[in-house]
Amino acid sequence: MTTTSALFYLFSAVLLFAGARVITARSTVYAALYLVLAFGNAAALWLLLRAEFLAVALVLVYVGAVMVLFLFVVMMLDFNTDRLREGFWKHLPLAGLVGAVIALEMAFVLIRGFDVRSAPAMADAAVKVGNTKLLGVAIYTQYLYPLQVAAVLLLVAIIAAISLTLRRRKDSRYIDPADQVKVRKADRLRIVPMQPVVEPPPVPPAAAAPAPAAGSAAPGGAKA
């Protein structure tokens, strides 16, 4: 077994383990981290296949942007995983069967469509250019129209997502910048006329003197 084959089996085993843990992890944060691990091993497999551009794009786009965003969203929303996992083991056999059928279909299509043995050999000049430049030339010449269609679809999706977040809510408080610009001095300051002299507060009446006790001498007189 060569070094490339050993690395392929190693990265593939870690990728399968990480993919299984994405589904079976009890915490959504751990599931997102295992998905990052799966993307990293998939990028390593792309490197073994000499597809450097796809490997770097997978790390930068998915691991560096999309998965970080997912991780922050999961940590902020604090999902109730116990409620989401209700009925997981009950539906696991059916889900496994559907997954196996999809995997067999993908293998059947990929094996018939990507037969490496019948692929034509690349010219020496194309090998010297590099995969990234050849991919760019193919995208912007042969696949320019599908690229523009995909760009328009992504633009429509971005506009739709922004429009959904701009819904007016009655329970939210916010300040309209246009109203702030239109404000006048009279709206900010109001002068209220008041008396120049403030009257002192009323003095409370003095407390009544306590009554003399029995047997005590009355003022100015004899003993009672």
TIPA-410026 format. One record per residue (C-alpha): x, y, z; residue number from 1. Coordinates in steps of 0.5 Angstrom, whole numbers, plus 2048, in hexadecimal, padded with zeros to 3 digits. Layout:
TIPA-410026
+-----+-----+-----+-----+
|  c1 |  c2 |  c3 | num |
+-----+-----+-----+-----+
|   X |   Y |   Z | NUM |
...
+-----+-----+-----+-----+
This chain:
TIPA-410026
+-----+-----+-----+-----+
|  c1 |  c2 |  c3 | num |
+-----+-----+-----+-----+
| 800 | 800 | 800 |   1 |
| 803 | 807 | 7FE |   2 |
| 803 | 80D | 802 |   3 |
| 7FD | 810 | 7FE |   4 |
| 7F9 | 80A | 7FF |   5 |
| 7FA | 80A | 807 |   6 |
| 7F8 | 812 | 807 |   7 |
| 7F2 | 810 | 803 |   8 |
| 7EF | 80B | 807 |   9 |
| 7F1 | 80F | 80E |  10 |
| 7EE | 815 | 80B |  11 |
| 7E8 | 811 | 809 |  12 |
| 7E7 | 80E | 80F |  13 |
| 7E7 | 814 | 813 |  14 |
| 7E2 | 817 | 80E |  15 |
| 7DD | 812 | 80F |  16 |
| 7DE | 812 | 817 |  17 |
| 7DD | 81A | 817 |  18 |
| 7D7 | 819 | 812 |  19 |
| 7D4 | 814 | 817 |  20 |
| 7D5 | 818 | 81D |  21 |
| 7D2 | 81E | 81A |  22 |
| 7CB | 81A | 81A |  23 |
| 7CC | 816 | 820 |  24 |
| 7CF | 81C | 825 |  25 |
| 7CA | 81E | 82A |  26 |
| 7CD | 825 | 82A |  27 |
| 7CC | 82A | 824 |  28 |
| 7D2 | 82D | 825 |  29 |
| 7D6 | 827 | 825 |  30 |
| 7D3 | 825 | 81F |  31 |
| 7D5 | 82B | 81C |  32 |
| 7DC | 82A | 81E |  33 |
| 7DC | 823 | 81B |  34 |
| 7D9 | 826 | 815 |  35 |
| 7DF | 82B | 814 |  36 |
| 7E4 | 824 | 815 |  37 |
| 7E0 | 821 | 810 |  38 |
| 7E1 | 827 | 80B |  39 |
| 7E9 | 827 | 80D |  40 |
| 7EA | 820 | 80B |  41 |
| 7E6 | 820 | 805 |  42 |
| 7EB | 826 | 803 |  43 |
| 7F0 | 821 | 804 |  44 |
| 7ED | 81C | 800 |  45 |
| 7ED | 822 | 7FA |  46 |
| 7F4 | 823 | 7FB |  47 |
| 7F6 | 81C | 7FA |  48 |
| 7F2 | 81C | 7F4 |  49 |
| 7F6 | 822 | 7F2 |  50 |
| 7F0 | 827 | 7F2 |  51 |
| 7F3 | 82C | 7F6 |  52 |
| 7EE | 832 | 7F4 |  53 |
| 7E8 | 82E | 7F6 |  54 |
| 7EC | 82C | 7FD |  55 |
| 7EE | 833 | 7FE |  56 |
| 7E7 | 836 | 7FC |  57 |
| 7E4 | 830 | 801 |  58 |
| 7E8 | 833 | 807 |  59 |
| 7E7 | 83A | 806 |  60 |
| 7E0 | 83A | 804 |  61 |
| 7DD | 835 | 808 |  62 |
| 7E1 | 834 | 80E |  63 |
| 7E3 | 83B | 80E |  64 |
| 7DD | 83F | 80D |  65 |
| 7D6 | 83A | 80D |  66 |
| 7D8 | 836 | 812 |  67 |
| 7DA | 83B | 817 |  68 |
| 7D4 | 83F | 815 |  69 |
| 7D0 | 838 | 817 |  70 |
| 7D4 | 837 | 81D |  71 |
| 7D2 | 83F | 820 |  72 |
| 7CB | 83E | 81E |  73 |
| 7CA | 837 | 822 |  74 |
| 7CE | 83A | 828 |  75 |
| 7CA | 840 | 828 |  76 |
| 7C3 | 83D | 827 |  77 |
| 7C4 | 837 | 82C |  78 |
| 7C0 | 832 | 829 |  79 |
| 7BC | 82D | 82D |  80 |
| 7C0 | 826 | 82A |  81 |
| 7BC | 822 | 82F |  82 |
| 7B5 | 824 | 82B |  83 |
| 7B8 | 824 | 824 |  84 |
| 7BB | 81D | 825 |  85 |
| 7B4 | 81A | 827 |  86 |
| 7B3 | 813 | 823 |  87 |
| 7BA | 813 | 820 |  88 |
| 7BB | 80C | 822 |  89 |
| 7B4 | 80A | 81F |  90 |
| 7B5 | 80D | 818 |  91 |
| 7BD | 80B | 818 |  92 |
| 7BC | 804 | 814 |  93 |
| 7B8 | 808 | 80F |  94 |
| 7BD | 80E | 80E |  95 |
| 7C2 | 809 | 80E |  96 |
| 7BF | 805 | 808 |  97 |
| 7BE | 80C | 804 |  98 |
| 7C5 | 80E | 805 |  99 |
| 7C7 | 807 | 803 | 100 |
| 7C3 | 808 | 7FC | 101 |
| 7C5 | 80F | 7FB | 102 |
| 7CD | 80D | 7FC | 103 |
| 7CC | 807 | 7F7 | 104 |
| 7C9 | 80C | 7F2 | 105 |
| 7CE | 811 | 7F3 | 106 |
| 7D4 | 80B | 7F2 | 107 |
| 7D0 | 808 | 7EC | 108 |
| 7D0 | 80F | 7E9 | 109 |
| 7D7 | 811 | 7EB | 110 |
| 7DA | 80B | 7E8 | 111 |
| 7D7 | 80B | 7E2 | 112 |
| 7D8 | 812 | 7E0 | 113 |
| 7DF | 813 | 7E3 | 114 |
| 7E3 | 80D | 7E1 | 115 |
| 7EA | 80F | 7E2 | 116 |
| 7ED | 809 | 7DD | 117 |
| 7EA | 80C | 7D7 | 118 |
| 7EB | 813 | 7D8 | 119 |
| 7F0 | 817 | 7D3 | 120 |
| 7F7 | 818 | 7D5 | 121 |
| 7F8 | 820 | 7D6 | 122 |
| 7FD | 823 | 7D2 | 123 |
| 804 | 825 | 7D5 | 124 |
| 802 | 82D | 7D4 | 125 |
| 7FC | 82C | 7D8 | 126 |
| 7FF | 828 | 7DE | 127 |
| 804 | 82E | 7DE | 128 |
| 7FE | 833 | 7DF | 129 |
| 7FB | 831 | 7E5 | 130 |
| 7F4 | 82E | 7E7 | 131 |
| 7F2 | 835 | 7EA | 132 |
| 7F3 | 839 | 7E3 | 133 |
| 7F0 | 833 | 7DF | 134 |
| 7EA | 833 | 7E3 | 135 |
| 7E9 | 83B | 7E3 | 136 |
| 7EA | 83A | 7DB | 137 |
| 7E5 | 835 | 7DB | 138 |
| 7E0 | 839 | 7DF | 139 |
| 7E0 | 83F | 7DB | 140 |
| 7E0 | 83C | 7D4 | 141 |
| 7DC | 836 | 7D4 | 142 |
| 7D8 | 837 | 7DA | 143 |
| 7D7 | 83E | 7DA | 144 |
| 7D0 | 83E | 7D9 | 145 |
| 7CE | 839 | 7DF | 146 |
| 7D3 | 83D | 7E3 | 147 |
| 7CF | 843 | 7E2 | 148 |
| 7C8 | 840 | 7E3 | 149 |
| 7CB | 83D | 7EA | 150 |
| 7CD | 844 | 7EC | 151 |
| 7C6 | 847 | 7EA | 152 |
| 7C3 | 841 | 7EF | 153 |
| 7C8 | 843 | 7F5 | 154 |
| 7C6 | 84A | 7F4 | 155 |
| 7BF | 849 | 7F4 | 156 |
| 7C0 | 845 | 7FA | 157 |
| 7C4 | 84A | 7FE | 158 |
| 7BE | 84F | 7FC | 159 |
| 7B9 | 84B | 7FF | 160 |
| 7BD | 849 | 805 | 161 |
| 7BE | 851 | 806 | 162 |
| 7B6 | 852 | 805 | 163 |
| 7B4 | 84D | 80A | 164 |
| 7B8 | 850 | 80F | 165 |
| 7B5 | 857 | 80E | 166 |
| 7AE | 855 | 810 | 167 |
| 7AB | 85A | 815 | 168 |
| 7AA | 858 | 81C | 169 |
| 7A5 | 85B | 821 | 170 |
| 7A9 | 859 | 827 | 171 |
| 7B0 | 85C | 825 | 172 |
| 7B2 | 863 | 826 | 173 |
| 7B6 | 866 | 821 | 174 |
| 7B8 | 86D | 81F | 175 |
| 7B7 | 870 | 818 | 176 |
| 7BD | 874 | 816 | 177 |
| 7B8 | 878 | 811 | 178 |
| 7B4 | 87A | 817 | 179 |
| 7BB | 87C | 81B | 180 |
| 7BD | 880 | 815 | 181 |
| 7B6 | 884 | 814 | 182 |
| 7B6 | 886 | 81B | 183 |
| 7B5 | 88D | 81D | 184 |
| 7B8 | 891 | 823 | 185 |
| 7B1 | 892 | 826 | 186 |
| 7B0 | 88B | 826 | 187 |
| 7B6 | 88A | 82A | 188 |
| 7B5 | 88F | 82F | 189 |
| 7AF | 892 | 832 | 190 |
| 7AF | 898 | 837 | 191 |
| 7AA | 898 | 83D | 192 |
| 7A8 | 89E | 840 | 193 |
| 7A9 | 89E | 848 | 194 |
| 7A8 | 8A3 | 84E | 195 |
| 7AE | 8A7 | 84F | 196 |
| 7AE | 8A6 | 857 | 197 |
| 7AD | 89F | 85A | 198 |
| 7A8 | 89F | 860 | 199 |
| 7AB | 89B | 866 | 200 |
| 7A7 | 895 | 868 | 201 |
| 7A2 | 896 | 86D | 202 |
| 7A4 | 895 | 874 | 203 |
| 7A1 | 88F | 878 | 204 |
| 79D | 891 | 87E | 205 |
| 7A1 | 890 | 885 | 206 |
| 79F | 88A | 889 | 207 |
| 79B | 88B | 88F | 208 |
| 79E | 88B | 896 | 209 |
| 79D | 885 | 89A | 210 |
| 797 | 885 | 89F | 211 |
| 79A | 886 | 8A6 | 212 |
| 79A | 87F | 8AA | 213 |
| 795 | 87E | 8B0 | 214 |
| 798 | 881 | 8B7 | 215 |
| 79D | 886 | 8B4 | 216 |
| 79D | 88D | 8B5 | 217 |
| 799 | 891 | 8B1 | 218 |
| 79C | 898 | 8AE | 219 |
| 79B | 89E | 8B3 | 220 |
| 797 | 89A | 8B8 | 221 |
| 797 | 895 | 8BD | 222 |
| 797 | 88D | 8BD | 223 |
| 791 | 88A | 8BA | 224 |
+-----+-----+-----+-----+
